[in-house]
Amino acid sequence: MKLVDIYAANSTWSDVILGHALNLPDRPALAFKDTSINYGQLNAMVEECAGYLSRMGLGKGDCMALLSPPRQEAMITFLAAARLGALWVGLNPRYQVRELNYVIQHARPKLVLSVTGFEGRDYTADLQASLHGMDAGTIPEIIFYDAAEPTADTLFDALARHAESNEPLAGAVPCLGKAMDPCMLVYTSGTTGKPKGVLLRQRDLIFRSTAQARMFKTANYPVVINFAPINHIGGMHFRGLSQILAGGTIVYQDRYRTADVMGLIAKHRVNMLMLGSTMLQMLLAEPTFDIQVLKKMEWFIFSGSAIPMPILKTIRQYCPKTGSTYGLTESCGSVSYIDRSDSIEDTAYTIGRPVPDGELRVADERGLLLPDGEQGELQVRMEHCMAGYLRDEAATHDAFTPDGWLKTGDMAVRQGNGYFKLVGRIKEMYKSGGYNVYPREVELVLEQHPSVMLSAVIAVDDILYQQVGHAYVIIKPDTNVSEGELADWCRERMANYKVPKKIHVRSSLPMLSIGKVDKIALRSSC
């Protein structure tokens, strides 16, 4: 049986889990610390969880939230909510009260499930404080479960206690969720304004997961370490649902600990490493990490930002099956891919080819298709993109072109070989002396320097040129390079108006939870 080919266009996640339970009942699905759940158990737990949620009043069209680090209960509660036709939203334990308040007020969940604490923080007071200012009719019920020994059992115990007063269900929980129902609500990072709630449908998550599973096939089944936050599509789809679709195993880390990676690989026979550039460089610097283990990997996959060429060459030396993806929350996951057959230059400097064919285009401001080699906005065919932004019709309308393409906000060029190369973010573009400058283009040049680990370029007002670029770089351990040398490096490789006016070498930069530089925090600290 080909697992990624058995689901029809109208399938739901309940169909996927039931199929695996029937065909792969003993295969591990979710693992965390010493707890492992196979697909037979997962299907039963999802139905049991859906029963508790239904008895507590959650039904089709309602919303529920979970505050938790990346652990098994995130996938269990999501699948249970999807079974009921409800909407699921993840809350990051690193959210502060203001952020919790914003998401809860906007999403209006009927129910919030939350760990009592994590890494020394008590959430009981913070979640109550986050309800300040809400209308009485929209205040959710909050259920805390013990996080001292975090397992799915502690969550189920809490749900059972709260469901006691409600009448038990007779028979199995009906599957109310349909393929076209929004099932997941993911909030954008808010780097360009207030976060927007992105509605993702069951059908489209299955479609993108199927594409990813086909691109990154493994000899047996994928086993992946998942440390990404549950409020991000990278945690719930890229390292999550795509592995579930393929009948694979998700090994959860509640926080990314490089010292634990070797042990997890050995214990669970991890065969696919999925790391962003920052996480990879942290791992390579970890004393306990043996790079030889990459020879046993079937895939090394990165996404989110480019990996500097010197590091990429090292990775390919040990793991020839190197791939990458490009996607965004609004596209419902990855839409373009690099695989093992692609050249190292294409792997380092492009986002690969669209999957399926014709999924991407480059267009000008009028929406006209641009020929190869010309810069324009990268756009995604809307069929399998988001259903829209929650309670924001104007933003939803503005997100799509009249002829049905999602605007990514990324500037790109389609090359003659059909590969797409990113140039920068439209909203980050600034004008210097009348010229357009895209920070990502400058960052890529800086990151090609053998001493640079990471760079971030922001626009700063200038009396003469209107705006100029200031670059902030982190250099690799045991290397030394001056700001003047980096400026010379840039002058040799780009037009003078693109060269940063100032370059600052830093030991660290403010980071978002998804591994990207937080440019809003960077600007405020300047």
C-alpha positions as CSV (number, residue, x, y, z in Angstrom):
1,M,0.0,0.0,0.0
2,K,1.3,3.4,-0.9
3,L,0.4,5.5,2.1
4,V,0.6,8.9,0.3
5,D,-1.7,7.8,-2.5
6,I,-4.7,6.3,-0.7
7,Y,-6.5,9.5,0.2
8,A,-9.2,11.1,-2.0
9,A,-9.7,14.8,-2.4
10,N,-12.6,14.8,0.1
11,S,-10.6,12.9,2.8
12,T,-10.2,14.3,6.3
13,W,-7.6,13.8,9.0
14,S,-9.9,11.3,10.7
15,D,-9.7,9.2,7.5
16,V,-5.9,9.4,7.6
17,I,-5.6,8.3,11.2
18,L,-8.2,5.5,10.9
19,G,-6.4,4.2,7.8
20,H,-3.1,4.0,9.7
21,A,-4.8,2.4,12.7
22,L,-6.1,-0.3,10.4
23,N,-3.0,-0.9,8.4
24,L,-0.1,0.2,10.8
25,P,-1.6,-0.3,14.3
26,D,1.8,-1.0,16.0
27,R,3.9,1.6,14.2
28,P,5.0,4.4,16.5
29,A,3.2,7.7,15.7
30,L,4.1,10.1,18.5
31,A,7.0,9.9,21.0
32,F,8.1,12.1,23.9
33,K,10.7,11.2,26.5
34,D,9.8,7.6,27.6
35,T,6.3,7.7,26.2
36,S,5.4,6.3,22.7
37,I,2.0,6.1,21.1
38,N,1.4,3.8,18.1
39,Y,-1.2,4.5,15.4
40,G,-3.7,2.1,16.9
41,Q,-3.5,3.9,20.2
42,L,-3.5,7.3,18.5
43,N,-6.8,6.7,16.7
44,A,-8.4,5.5,20.0
45,M,-7.0,8.5,21.9
46,V,-8.3,11.0,19.3
47,E,-11.8,9.5,19.5
48,E,-11.7,9.5,23.4
49,C,-10.4,13.1,23.4
50,A,-13.1,14.2,20.9
51,G,-15.7,12.6,23.2
52,Y,-14.5,14.6,26.2
53,L,-14.4,17.8,24.1
54,S,-17.9,17.2,22.8
55,R,-19.3,16.6,26.2
56,M,-17.8,19.9,27.3
57,G,-19.7,21.7,24.5
58,L,-17.2,21.9,21.7
59,G,-18.8,21.4,18.4
60,K,-18.7,22.1,14.7
61,G,-17.5,25.7,14.0
62,D,-16.3,26.3,17.6
63,C,-12.7,27.1,18.4
64,M,-10.4,25.6,21.1
65,A,-6.9,26.6,22.1
66,L,-4.0,24.6,23.6
67,L,-1.1,26.2,25.5
68,S,1.7,23.7,25.5
69,P,5.3,23.2,24.4
70,P,5.8,20.8,21.5
71,R,4.4,17.5,22.9
72,Q,2.1,14.7,22.0
73,E,-1.0,16.4,23.3
74,A,-0.7,19.0,20.5
75,M,-1.3,16.5,17.8
76,I,-3.9,14.6,19.8
77,T,-6.1,17.6,20.5
78,F,-5.7,19.0,17.0
79,L,-6.9,15.7,15.5
80,A,-9.8,15.5,18.0
81,A,-10.9,19.0,17.2
82,A,-10.7,18.3,13.5
83,R,-12.9,15.2,14.0
84,L,-15.6,17.4,15.6
85,G,-15.3,20.0,12.8
86,A,-13.9,22.5,15.3
87,L,-11.0,25.0,14.9
88,W,-7.8,24.4,16.8
89,V,-5.2,27.1,17.7
90,G,-1.9,26.7,19.4
91,L,-0.6,29.1,22.1
92,N,3.2,29.4,22.6
93,P,4.3,29.1,26.2
94,R,6.7,31.9,25.5
95,Y,3.8,34.3,24.8
96,Q,3.6,37.1,27.3
97,V,0.2,38.2,28.8
98,R,-0.3,40.9,26.1
99,E,0.2,38.3,23.3
100,L,-2.1,35.8,25.0
101,N,-4.7,38.5,25.4
102,Y,-4.5,39.4,21.7
103,V,-4.8,35.8,20.4
104,I,-7.5,34.7,22.8
105,Q,-9.6,37.8,22.2
106,H,-9.3,37.5,18.5
107,A,-9.7,33.8,18.1
108,R,-12.5,33.6,20.7
109,P,-12.0,30.0,21.7
110,K,-14.7,28.3,23.6
111,L,-12.2,26.3,25.6
112,V,-8.5,26.8,26.5
113,L,-6.4,23.8,27.6
114,S,-3.1,24.7,29.2
115,V,-0.2,23.2,31.1
116,T,0.0,24.6,34.6
117,G,3.7,25.5,34.2
118,F,6.7,25.1,32.0
119,E,10.4,25.9,32.7
120,G,9.6,27.6,36.0
121,R,6.7,29.8,34.7
122,D,3.2,29.5,36.3
123,Y,0.4,30.0,33.7
124,T,-2.5,30.0,36.0
125,A,-2.3,33.7,36.8
126,D,-1.1,34.7,33.3
127,L,-4.0,33.1,31.5
128,Q,-6.5,34.6,33.9
129,A,-4.9,38.0,33.3
130,S,-5.0,37.5,29.6
131,L,-8.9,37.5,29.7
132,H,-8.9,41.1,30.9
133,G,-11.2,43.2,28.7
134,M,-13.1,40.4,27.2
135,D,-16.9,40.5,27.0
136,A,-18.5,38.1,29.4
137,G,-20.1,36.1,26.6
138,T,-16.7,35.4,25.0
139,I,-14.7,34.3,28.0
140,P,-13.5,30.8,27.4
141,E,-13.4,27.9,30.0
142,I,-9.8,27.3,31.0
143,I,-8.7,23.8,32.0
144,F,-5.2,23.3,33.4
145,Y,-3.5,20.0,33.4
146,D,-0.4,18.9,35.4
147,A,2.8,19.4,33.6
148,A,5.2,17.9,36.3
149,E,5.1,14.6,34.5
150,P,3.8,15.6,31.1
151,T,2.0,12.8,29.3
152,A,-1.2,12.6,27.3
153,D,-2.7,10.8,30.4
154,T,-2.5,13.9,32.6
155,L,-4.4,15.8,29.9
156,F,-7.0,13.1,29.7
157,D,-7.4,13.0,33.5
158,A,-8.2,16.7,33.5
159,L,-10.6,16.4,30.6
160,A,-12.4,13.5,32.3
161,R,-12.8,15.5,35.5
162,H,-14.4,18.4,33.7
163,A,-16.6,16.2,31.5
164,E,-18.0,14.3,34.5
165,S,-21.0,16.6,34.9
166,N,-22.1,16.2,31.3
167,E,-24.0,13.3,30.0
168,P,-21.7,10.6,28.5
169,L,-21.9,10.1,24.7
170,A,-23.7,7.0,23.4
171,G,-21.4,5.1,21.0
172,A,-18.6,6.5,18.9
173,V,-18.0,10.2,18.4
174,P,-19.4,11.1,15.0
175,C,-16.9,12.6,12.6
176,L,-18.4,16.0,11.8
177,G,-15.3,17.6,10.2
178,K,-15.3,17.8,6.4
179,A,-12.5,18.3,3.9
180,M,-13.4,21.9,3.2
181,D,-13.7,22.9,6.9
182,P,-11.1,25.2,8.4
183,C,-9.4,23.1,11.1
184,M,-6.3,25.0,12.2
185,L,-5.9,28.7,13.1
186,V,-2.3,29.9,12.9
187,Y,-1.3,33.5,13.7
188,T,1.3,35.2,11.7
189,S,4.4,36.4,13.5
190,G,3.3,40.0,13.3
191,T,6.7,41.3,11.9
192,T,4.8,43.7,9.6
193,G,1.9,44.7,12.0
194,K,-0.6,43.0,14.2
195,P,-0.8,39.2,13.9
196,K,-3.5,37.9,11.6
197,G,-5.3,34.6,12.2
198,V,-4.8,32.3,9.1
199,L,-7.6,29.7,8.5
200,L,-6.3,26.4,7.1
201,R,-8.6,23.7,5.8
202,Q,-8.3,20.0,6.2
203,R,-8.2,19.4,2.4
204,D,-5.3,21.8,1.9
205,L,-3.2,20.5,4.8
206,I,-3.6,17.0,3.5
207,F,-2.7,18.2,-0.1
208,R,0.5,20.0,1.1
209,S,1.4,17.1,3.4
210,T,1.0,14.6,0.5
211,A,3.3,16.7,-1.7
212,Q,6.0,16.9,1.0
213,A,5.7,13.1,1.8
214,R,6.2,12.3,-1.9
215,M,9.2,14.6,-2.3
216,F,11.0,13.3,0.8
217,K,10.4,9.6,0.5
218,T,12.2,7.3,2.9
219,A,13.1,3.6,2.5
220,N,10.7,2.6,5.4
221,Y,8.9,5.6,7.0
222,P,10.1,9.0,8.2
223,V,11.2,9.5,11.8
224,V,11.6,13.2,12.6
225,I,12.6,15.3,15.7
226,N,10.0,18.1,16.2
227,F,11.0,20.9,18.5
228,A,9.1,23.7,16.7
229,P,6.4,25.6,18.6
230,I,2.8,24.5,18.3
231,N,1.6,27.9,17.2
232,H,3.7,27.7,14.0
233,I,3.0,25.9,10.8
234,G,6.6,24.5,11.0
235,G,5.7,22.6,14.1
236,M,2.2,21.5,13.2
237,H,2.6,20.8,9.5
238,F,6.2,20.8,8.2
239,R,7.5,18.5,11.0
240,G,4.0,17.4,12.1
241,L,1.1,16.5,9.9
242,S,3.3,15.7,6.9
243,Q,4.9,12.9,8.9
244,I,1.5,11.7,10.1
245,L,0.3,11.6,6.5
246,A,3.3,9.4,5.5
247,G,2.7,7.1,8.4
248,G,5.8,8.3,10.1
249,T,6.9,9.0,13.7
250,I,7.2,12.4,15.3
251,V,9.7,12.6,18.2
252,Y,8.9,15.6,20.2
253,Q,11.4,17.9,22.0
254,D,9.7,20.4,24.3
255,R,12.6,22.7,23.7
256,Y,15.5,22.5,21.2
257,R,18.4,21.0,23.1
258,T,21.4,20.2,20.9
259,A,23.0,18.0,23.6
260,D,20.0,15.6,23.4
261,V,20.0,15.2,19.6
262,M,22.5,12.3,19.4
263,G,20.5,10.4,22.0
264,L,17.2,10.9,20.3
265,I,18.7,9.8,16.9
266,A,20.0,6.6,18.5
267,K,16.9,5.8,20.6
268,H,14.2,6.4,17.9
269,R,16.3,5.7,14.8
270,V,15.7,9.1,13.4
271,N,16.3,9.1,9.6
272,M,15.4,12.7,8.7
273,L,16.8,15.8,10.2
274,M,14.7,19.0,9.5
275,L,16.6,22.1,10.7
276,G,16.7,25.7,9.9
277,S,20.0,27.5,9.4
278,T,20.3,28.8,13.0
279,M,19.4,25.4,14.5
280,L,21.8,23.6,12.3
281,Q,24.7,25.9,13.2
282,M,23.9,25.5,16.9
283,L,24.0,21.7,16.4
284,L,27.3,21.7,14.6
285,A,28.8,23.7,17.5
286,E,27.5,21.2,20.0
287,P,30.4,19.2,21.5
288,T,28.4,16.0,21.8
289,F,27.3,16.0,18.2
290,D,29.1,13.6,15.8
291,I,28.7,14.8,12.2
292,Q,29.3,11.3,11.1
293,V,25.7,10.5,12.0
294,L,24.6,12.4,9.0
295,K,25.8,9.5,6.9
296,K,22.9,7.5,8.4
297,M,20.3,10.1,7.5
298,E,18.0,9.5,4.5
299,W,17.4,13.2,4.3
300,F,18.7,16.5,5.7
301,I,16.0,19.2,5.0
302,F,16.1,22.9,5.8
303,S,13.5,25.6,5.4
304,G,12.9,29.2,6.4
305,S,16.2,30.7,5.5
306,A,19.3,29.8,3.4
307,I,22.2,27.9,4.7
308,P,25.6,29.5,4.0
309,M,27.5,27.7,1.2
310,P,30.5,26.5,3.3
311,I,28.2,24.8,5.8
312,L,26.0,23.4,3.0
313,K,29.1,21.9,1.4
314,T,29.9,20.2,4.7
315,I,26.4,18.8,5.1
316,R,26.3,17.5,1.5
317,Q,29.7,15.8,2.1
318,Y,28.1,13.6,4.7
319,C,24.4,13.5,3.6
320,P,24.0,13.7,-0.2
321,K,20.2,13.6,0.2
322,T,19.8,17.3,1.0
323,G,16.6,19.1,0.4
324,S,14.8,22.3,1.2
325,T,11.4,23.9,0.9
326,Y,9.7,27.3,0.6
327,G,6.3,28.1,1.9
328,L,4.4,30.4,4.2
329,T,1.5,30.0,6.6
330,E,-1.0,31.5,4.1
331,S,0.1,29.0,1.4
332,C,-0.8,26.2,3.9
333,G,2.7,24.8,3.8
334,S,5.5,24.2,1.4
335,V,5.0,25.0,-2.3
336,S,8.5,24.6,-3.8
337,Y,11.2,22.1,-3.3
338,I,14.9,21.4,-3.7
339,D,15.8,17.7,-3.7
340,R,18.9,15.6,-3.9
341,S,19.2,15.8,-7.7
342,D,19.6,19.6,-7.6
343,S,23.0,21.3,-7.8
344,I,24.6,22.8,-4.7
345,E,24.3,26.2,-6.2
346,D,20.6,25.9,-6.8
347,T,20.2,24.4,-3.2
348,A,22.1,27.4,-1.7
349,Y,20.6,30.3,-3.8
350,T,17.1,29.3,-4.9
351,I,13.9,27.9,-3.5
352,G,13.7,25.2,-6.2
353,R,10.8,24.3,-8.4
354,P,7.1,24.5,-7.6
355,V,5.1,21.4,-6.6
356,P,2.8,20.8,-8.4
357,D,4.0,22.4,-11.6
358,G,2.5,25.8,-12.2
359,E,1.9,26.5,-8.5
360,L,4.2,29.7,-8.6
361,R,4.5,32.7,-10.8
362,V,6.3,36.1,-10.7
363,A,4.1,39.0,-11.5
364,D,4.4,42.8,-11.6
365,E,2.3,45.4,-9.7
366,R,-0.5,45.1,-12.3
367,G,-0.6,41.3,-11.9
368,L,0.9,40.6,-15.3
369,L,3.2,37.6,-15.6
370,L,6.9,38.6,-15.9
371,P,9.4,36.8,-18.2
372,D,12.3,34.9,-16.8
373,G,15.0,37.1,-15.3
374,E,12.8,39.9,-14.3
375,Q,12.0,40.8,-10.6
376,G,8.5,40.8,-9.4
377,E,6.3,39.5,-6.6
378,L,6.2,35.7,-6.0
379,Q,2.6,34.5,-6.1
380,V,1.0,31.1,-5.3
381,R,-2.1,29.6,-7.0
382,M,-4.9,30.1,-4.5
383,E,-6.6,26.7,-4.8
384,H,-4.8,25.0,-1.9
385,C,-3.9,28.2,0.1
386,M,-5.6,29.6,3.2
387,A,-9.4,29.9,3.5
388,G,-8.7,33.5,4.6
389,Y,-7.9,35.6,7.6
390,L,-10.2,35.2,10.6
391,R,-12.6,38.1,10.9
392,D,-10.7,40.2,8.4
393,E,-12.5,40.3,5.0
394,A,-10.5,43.4,3.9
395,A,-7.1,41.7,4.5
396,T,-8.3,38.5,2.9
397,H,-9.4,40.4,-0.2
398,D,-6.1,42.2,-0.4
399,A,-4.1,38.9,0.0
400,F,-5.3,37.6,-3.4
401,T,-5.1,38.9,-6.9
402,P,-8.3,39.3,-8.9
403,D,-7.3,36.3,-11.0
404,G,-6.8,33.9,-8.1
405,W,-3.2,34.1,-6.8
406,L,-1.9,34.5,-3.3
407,K,0.5,37.5,-2.8
408,T,3.4,36.2,-0.8
409,G,5.1,39.6,-0.3
410,D,8.3,38.1,-1.5
411,M,10.2,39.5,-4.4
412,A,11.6,36.8,-6.7
413,V,13.0,36.0,-10.1
414,R,12.1,32.9,-12.2
415,Q,15.3,31.6,-13.7
416,G,15.5,30.0,-17.1
417,N,15.8,26.5,-15.7
418,G,12.4,26.9,-13.9
419,Y,13.9,27.5,-10.5
420,F,12.8,30.6,-8.4
421,K,15.2,32.8,-6.6
422,L,14.1,35.1,-3.7
423,V,15.3,38.7,-3.8
424,G,13.7,40.1,-0.7
425,R,10.5,41.1,1.1
426,I,8.4,43.8,-0.5
427,K,7.6,45.4,2.8
428,E,11.2,45.4,3.9
429,M,12.4,47.1,0.7
430,Y,13.7,50.6,1.1
431,K,14.9,53.3,-1.3
432,S,18.4,54.6,-1.1
433,G,19.2,57.5,-3.3
434,G,16.3,56.6,-5.5
435,Y,17.3,52.9,-5.9
436,N,15.3,49.9,-4.5
437,V,17.2,47.8,-2.0
438,Y,16.0,44.4,-0.8
439,P,17.6,43.5,2.6
440,R,17.6,39.8,1.9
441,E,19.8,40.2,-1.2
442,V,22.4,42.1,1.0
443,E,22.1,39.4,3.7
444,L,22.8,36.6,1.3
445,V,26.0,38.4,0.1
446,L,27.2,38.8,3.7
447,E,26.4,35.2,4.6
448,Q,28.6,34.0,1.8
449,H,31.6,35.4,3.7
450,P,33.4,32.4,5.3
451,S,33.4,34.1,8.7
452,V,29.7,35.1,8.8
453,M,27.2,32.9,10.5
454,L,24.1,35.1,10.3
455,S,23.2,38.6,9.1
456,A,20.2,41.0,9.3
457,V,19.9,44.2,7.4
458,I,17.5,47.0,8.4
459,A,16.7,50.4,6.8
460,V,17.7,53.6,8.7
461,D,16.7,57.1,7.8
462,D,19.4,59.2,6.2
463,I,19.5,62.9,5.4
464,L,21.3,62.5,2.1
465,Y,20.0,59.2,0.7
466,Q,16.5,59.0,2.4
467,Q,17.4,55.6,3.8
468,V,20.5,53.4,4.1
469,G,21.1,49.9,5.3
470,H,22.6,48.9,8.6
471,A,23.8,45.3,8.8
472,Y,24.1,43.3,12.0
473,V,26.2,40.1,11.7
474,I,27.2,37.2,14.0
475,I,30.5,35.7,13.0
476,K,31.5,32.1,13.5
477,P,33.4,30.9,16.5
478,D,37.2,31.0,16.2
479,T,37.1,33.5,13.3
480,N,37.8,37.2,13.1
481,V,36.7,39.7,10.6
482,S,36.5,43.5,10.8
483,E,33.5,45.6,9.8
484,G,35.7,47.3,7.2
485,E,36.6,43.9,5.7
486,L,32.9,43.0,5.4
487,A,32.1,46.3,3.8
488,D,34.9,45.6,1.2
489,W,33.4,42.1,0.6
490,C,30.0,43.7,-0.2
491,R,31.5,46.4,-2.5
492,E,33.1,43.7,-4.6
493,R,29.8,41.8,-5.0
494,M,27.1,44.4,-5.3
495,A,26.2,47.9,-6.5
496,N,27.4,50.7,-4.1
497,Y,23.9,51.8,-3.2
498,K,23.3,48.3,-1.8
499,V,26.4,48.2,0.4
500,P,25.4,48.8,4.1
501,K,26.3,52.2,5.4
502,K,27.3,50.6,8.7
503,I,28.1,47.0,9.7
504,H,27.9,45.9,13.3
505,V,29.4,42.7,14.6
506,R,27.3,41.2,17.4
507,S,27.6,38.1,19.6
508,S,23.8,37.6,19.3
509,L,20.7,39.0,17.7
510,P,17.0,39.0,18.9
511,M,15.3,35.9,17.5
512,L,11.7,34.8,16.8
513,S,10.7,31.4,18.1
514,I,10.8,30.1,14.5
515,G,14.5,30.7,14.2
516,K,14.4,34.0,12.2
517,V,15.8,37.3,13.3
518,D,13.2,39.5,15.0
519,K,13.7,42.7,13.0
520,I,11.2,44.7,15.0
521,A,13.1,44.0,18.2
522,L,16.4,44.7,16.4
523,R,15.1,48.2,15.2
524,S,13.9,49.1,18.7
525,S,17.3,48.2,20.2
526,C,19.3,50.3,17.8
